[in-house]
Structures are given as structure tokens and as C-alpha cells.
């Protein structure tokens, strides 16, 4: 299992619209190959900063299958207008639980 962590900065004043767009986009992740769920977290100290956590069965499920899909394009179409800059994305593996 691989966890994608995307740090997303949104334009001030668009937080609620961004959150609503992520709710609309949730089915895109739910039907993606290898996706085991997603969560969106909002920073308490920096209210325009979010972190998107997505569980993937394999790295390729995210980097190849999802990013190469029409659903990825739909995701970016729903949320991209709120981004200050492209998200900073990394992938992690659990080493201690």
C-alpha cells in the first residue's frame, strides 16, 4: 500500500468552493483502479493549505493508471481553478504502525 500525500495551496477566499469541488470529485477516486480511499485535511494554522491523502495499492495505480485517465482530467477540471500552484505530491509507505 502506498499513500499519496498532495499539499495543495488554494486561492484565499475559495476554500469552501474547493472543498465542495473535492466532494464532487470523490467518486473519481473511488472508482480508480487500486484506490483504497481518500481524505482531505485542512491546515488549522494556514486555512488555505490542504493535504490530500489517497491510498493506492501500488505506486503505478496512481502515477500511471489514474494520472493517465480521463478521471484525472475531470479531477483537475473540478479543482485546478482553485490552486495557487500545482500541488506538491509525494508517495509514502508505512514502516511502523
Secondary structure by P-SEA (a helix, b strand, c coil): cbbbbbbbbccccaaaaaaaaaaaaaaaaaacccccbbbbbbbcccccbbbbbbbbcccccccccccccaaaaaaaaacccccccccbbbbbbbccc
